[in-house]
Amino acid sequence: MVSCSDGLQFWQRSEVASNACPRPASLTGSEFNAQESGLRALRRAAFRGDFFAQLELGGRYAALRATDKNIEDPIESATWYAMALANDEGYAPINRVESDGFGDLRPLSRYDDCRAWERHTAYQRLDRQLGQMTREEQEAVRDRVIYILSTLDADGYRTLARLHDRLYGPFGEPEDNREARDALGRKNDGDLGGSDRPRYSAATNLFQRNDVDAYLYNYLAVQTGDVGAYVLLKDFERSAPSRAQYQSFVETKARQWTPPFEFYPTAAPRSGVPFSDESRPRGDAYEYALGRMAGELPFLHVGRALRYLGVSETVAQRPEELSKRQIETLEAMLGNPMEGRLSSLERVRAIQMAAVNGSSEAQLVLAVMYAEGIGLPADYARAFKWFEEAARQGSPEAKFAMSSYFALGVAGVADQDKAQAVALRIDSALFGFGPSAGRLQAVLAQVSRSQQRR
């Protein structure tokens, strides 16, 4: 990749309107007469990597227009400006270049120049927003970006790898990208003076550079089965003498890695529209896992989650027992269109939402779903995480399940620890859980017989 914005730039004019790229018709249509439907359309496009939708969301949540004041949210705005900066649609060249007469090359199309101006402005706005945030708020921005990119499979993980790789710009751009160098305060070719100090320090420090995380995300990209990711991983290992030595450590860390959220946080600003998670199941593994929901997970568990969330007053045993209004309530909580039809994904989301909000029953069910690959692709690290959450709340079933992890040992998730396994089974039995109680009685009987022989 090479920089697309070197040389003199037309966006150095003062008129903002002449600098900005014209937005595609899909982002400026009549659907934006309704704020909620407009935001959903933007989020749908932004989750799928549309550069201009991401910029537009950043502006909407920054309340650049007076009509968006009710949805103002600096954290959400910063998230989408960061996503736009990390999007290679904003800096990858799309046109040939020509000499500008002074020895420099410039794009043949104004479109390349206006994208450079859009990124220049995004850097300014993101830096200002992050500079006014606490460390916890900055971490919330970072976690949201990581979650969104993790839903994009190999492409998303490769982007995360570049965000942490010091051989690239602050947001994964080519190191010589003009906007990246400007943000870092470095001199560009032909520039006079310059301090070489970060110009936008808050924005450029959102993701800390280190070889371990860069290696980790390259490794996770390979685990998606993407052939190109494997080639890039090998290039990464060869790019510096010390990088290959992290291999075994990174493999262990990758087995334990989980995205920051189960689904995108649905919290919304006061009087605003809930944030919706517009990621969609990817690939055959997700589709197969979703297909198992209706036949293999008793609807009772969904009903319990809905009661915990306050959607229904009783536990529905079957989908037919839920009213259209109750289903629409769940859909509204998730920020989904209120269609009154409970999809398989919404069943999964109901259990996830109850688990995230503290239901030990839902945490246990979600752990089993991950362990068995029902509703969600099998993931032992995430299964163990939710067993652990449920056990922390005293669930004897979760403690028994965790004892199995420690008894057998699961590579990268829980090392084999017989003593810990026994302790968890005893704890589970003391709470009256049948299977472990039976195992405990057998152990005590064996100990008793051995003492009698003495």
SVG drawing of the C-alpha trace seen along z (x, -y; Angstrom):
<svg xmlns="http://www.w3.org/2000/svg" viewBox="-50 -30 67 85">
<polyline fill="none" stroke="black" stroke-width="0.4" points="0.0,0.0 1.1,-3.5 0.0,-6.9 -2.7,-8.5 -2.4,-12.0 1.1,-13.3 1.8,-16.6 -0.2,-19.8 -3.8,-19.3 -6.9,-21.2 -8.4,-20.8 -6.0,-23.5 -8.8,-25.9 -10.8,-27.5 -14.3,-26.5 -15.5,-23.4 -18.1,-22.6 -15.6,-22.5 -13.3,-20.2 -15.7,-17.5 -16.4,-14.5 -19.9,-14.3 -21.8,-11.7 -23.3,-8.7 -27.0,-8.9 -27.6,-6.0 -26.5,-8.1 -28.5,-11.2 -31.9,-9.7 -35.4,-10.3 -35.0,-7.7 -33.3,-10.3 -36.6,-12.1 -36.9,-9.7 -34.0,-9.8 -34.2,-6.2 -34.5,-4.6 -31.7,-6.9 -29.4,-5.8 -30.1,-2.2 -29.4,-2.5 -26.1,-4.3 -25.1,-1.7 -25.9,1.1 -23.6,-0.4 -20.9,-1.4 -20.7,2.1 -20.0,3.4 -17.1,1.0 -18.6,-2.0 -16.2,-4.8 -18.7,-7.6 -21.3,-6.0 -18.7,-5.8 -17.9,-9.5 -21.5,-10.4 -22.2,-8.5 -19.2,-10.3 -20.8,-13.6 -24.3,-12.5 -23.3,-11.4 -21.1,-14.5 -24.4,-16.5 -22.8,-18.6 -26.4,-19.3 -28.8,-20.9 -31.4,-18.2 -29.0,-15.5 -28.6,-17.1 -30.8,-14.4 -28.5,-11.6 -25.2,-13.3 -22.7,-10.8 -18.9,-11.6 -17.9,-8.0 -20.0,-6.7 -18.9,-9.6 -15.2,-8.9 -15.8,-5.2 -17.0,-5.9 -14.4,-8.5 -11.7,-5.9 -13.4,-3.3 -13.3,-5.7 -9.6,-6.5 -8.8,-2.7 -10.8,-2.1 -8.5,-1.7 -11.3,-3.1 -10.1,-6.5 -6.5,-6.2 -6.1,-3.5 -5.4,-5.0 -8.1,-4.6 -6.6,-6.6 -3.4,-7.1 -1.2,-10.0 0.6,-12.7 3.3,-15.2 2.2,-18.5 5.0,-20.3 7.1,-20.7 8.5,-17.2 5.8,-15.8 3.0,-13.4 -0.7,-14.2 -3.9,-12.2 -5.6,-12.7 -9.0,-12.8 -10.3,-15.3 -11.9,-12.2 -8.5,-11.2 -7.9,-14.7 -11.3,-15.1 -10.8,-11.7 -7.5,-13.1 -9.4,-16.2 -12.0,-13.9 -9.4,-12.0 -7.5,-15.2 -10.8,-16.5 -11.6,-13.2 -8.2,-13.2 -8.9,-16.7 -12.3,-15.8 -11.3,-12.5 -8.3,-14.1 -10.5,-16.8 -13.1,-14.3 -10.5,-11.9 -8.7,-14.8 -11.8,-15.6 -12.4,-12.0 -11.3,-10.1 -9.1,-7.0 -12.2,-4.8 -14.1,-6.6 -11.1,-6.2 -11.0,-2.5 -14.7,-2.3 -13.9,-3.8 -11.1,-1.3 -13.2,1.7 -16.0,0.7 -13.6,0.4 -12.1,3.8 -15.5,5.4 -16.7,4.0 -13.5,5.1 -13.7,8.5 -17.0,9.1 -15.4,8.6 -13.4,11.8 -10.0,11.8 -10.2,8.3 -11.1,6.9 -8.3,8.8 -5.8,7.7 -6.8,4.1 -6.4,4.6 -3.0,6.0 -2.0,2.8 -3.4,0.6 -0.9,2.2 2.0,2.5 4.6,-0.3 5.5,0.1 2.2,-1.5 0.6,-4.8 -1.6,-5.4 -4.7,-3.9 -3.0,-1.3 -2.2,-3.6 1.0,-3.3 3.7,-4.9 4.3,-7.6 0.6,-8.6 0.4,-12.4 -2.4,-12.5 -0.7,-10.0 2.6,-11.8 0.7,-15.1 -1.1,-13.6 2.3,-12.4 3.9,-15.8 6.4,-14.4 7.8,-16.2 6.4,-15.3 8.6,-15.5 8.8,-19.0 7.7,-20.4 9.8,-23.1 10.3,-23.1 8.2,-20.9 8.7,-19.7 8.3,-15.9 6.1,-15.9 2.6,-14.3 0.2,-16.9 -2.8,-14.9 -1.5,-12.9 -4.8,-11.7 -5.8,-10.2 -2.5,-8.7 -2.2,-7.0 -5.7,-5.4 -4.0,-2.1 -0.6,-1.3 1.9,0.2 3.5,3.5 4.6,6.6 2.6,9.0 -0.8,7.6 0.1,7.1 1.2,10.7 -2.0,11.8 -4.4,10.2 -2.5,11.5 -2.7,14.9 -6.5,14.6 -6.9,13.6 -5.2,16.9 -7.6,18.8 -10.5,17.7 -9.1,19.8 -8.1,16.9 -5.1,17.8 -4.0,14.2 -3.8,13.8 -1.3,16.7 0.9,15.0 0.7,11.7 1.5,13.5 4.7,15.0 5.6,11.5 5.1,10.1 7.3,12.8 10.1,11.9 9.7,8.1 11.8,8.0 14.3,10.4 12.5,10.5 9.0,11.1 9.1,14.8 10.1,15.6 6.6,14.7 4.9,17.5 4.2,20.0 3.2,17.2 0.8,15.7 -0.8,19.1 -1.7,19.5 -3.0,15.9 -5.1,16.4 -7.0,19.4 -7.9,17.2 -8.9,14.1 -12.5,13.0 -14.1,9.8 -14.8,7.1 -18.6,7.5 -21.1,10.3 -22.9,7.8 -22.6,4.1 -23.6,2.1 -27.3,1.1 -27.1,-1.9 -28.3,-5.1 -28.0,-8.8 -30.9,-10.5 -33.9,-10.8 -32.0,-9.1 -32.2,-5.9 -30.6,-2.7 -27.3,-1.7 -27.9,1.4 -25.5,4.2 -25.6,4.5 -23.0,7.3 -24.5,10.4 -23.6,14.1 -20.7,14.8 -19.9,18.1 -21.2,21.6 -20.2,22.1 -22.5,19.2 -25.4,20.2 -25.2,23.9 -25.0,22.8 -28.0,20.5 -29.9,23.3 -29.5,25.5 -31.3,23.0 -34.9,24.0 -34.4,27.7 -31.8,28.1 -32.2,25.3 -35.5,25.5 -37.4,22.3 -37.8,22.3 -34.3,20.7 -35.3,17.9 -38.5,17.4 -36.5,17.1 -34.2,14.6 -37.1,12.5 -38.6,12.6 -35.3,11.5 -35.2,8.6 -38.7,7.5 -40.1,8.2 -42.6,10.7 -44.1,11.3 -44.2,15.1 -41.8,17.7 -42.9,18.5 -42.5,22.2 -43.1,21.8 -42.7,18.9 -46.5,18.8 -46.9,17.7 -45.2,14.4 -47.4,11.6 -46.4,9.4 -46.0,6.5 -43.5,8.4 -41.4,9.4 -41.4,5.8 -40.3,4.7 -37.2,7.0 -36.5,5.8 -36.7,2.2 -34.2,3.0 -31.8,4.5 -32.3,1.5 -33.8,3.8 -36.7,3.0 -40.0,3.8 -41.3,6.6 -43.0,8.7 -41.3,11.9 -38.7,13.6 -35.7,14.6 -33.1,17.2 -30.6,14.4 -32.9,12.5 -33.3,15.6 -29.5,15.7 -29.4,12.0 -32.1,12.3 -29.9,14.9 -26.8,12.8 -28.5,9.6 -29.7,11.4 -26.3,12.9 -24.5,9.5 -27.0,7.9 -26.3,10.4 -28.6,13.4 -26.7,16.5 -29.2,18.8 -28.6,17.0 -24.8,17.1 -24.9,20.8 -27.1,21.3 -24.8,19.1 -21.7,21.0 -23.4,24.3 -24.3,22.7 -20.6,21.8 -19.5,25.2 -21.8,27.1 -21.9,24.7 -25.7,24.0 -26.7,20.6 -23.1,19.5 -20.0,21.3 -18.2,23.4 -15.7,21.4 -14.2,22.9 -12.6,19.7 -15.9,17.9 -17.7,20.9 -15.2,21.0 -15.7,17.2 -19.4,17.6 -19.2,20.7 -16.8,18.6 -19.3,15.7 -22.1,18.0 -19.9,19.8 -19.0,16.4 -22.7,16.0 -22.9,19.4 -24.1,21.6 -23.3,25.2 -23.8,26.4 -21.2,23.9 -18.8,25.0 -19.2,28.6 -18.6,27.7 -15.5,25.7 -14.2,28.7 -14.3,30.7 -12.2,28.1 -9.6,28.3 -9.8,32.1 -9.2,32.6 -7.2,29.4 -8.2,27.3 -5.2,25.9 -4.9,22.2 -8.1,21.9 -7.6,23.9 -4.5,25.8 -5.0,29.2 -5.3,28.9 -6.7,31.9 -6.8,30.2 -8.8,27.3 -11.1,29.8 -11.8,31.6 -12.3,28.4 -14.9,27.2 -16.7,30.5 -16.9,30.6 -18.2,27.0 -20.8,27.9 -21.9,31.0 -22.3,28.9 -24.8,26.8 -26.7,30.0 -25.8,30.5 -26.6,34.2 -23.8,35.3 -21.0,34.0 -22.7,35.2 -22.7,38.7 -19.1,38.4 -18.2,37.1 -20.1,40.0 -18.1,42.5 -14.8,40.8 -15.8,40.8 -16.8,44.5 -13.5,45.4 -11.6,43.5 -13.7,45.2 -13.0,48.7 -9.3,48.0 -9.2,46.9 -11.1,50.1 -8.4,52.2 -5.7,50.7"/>
</svg>
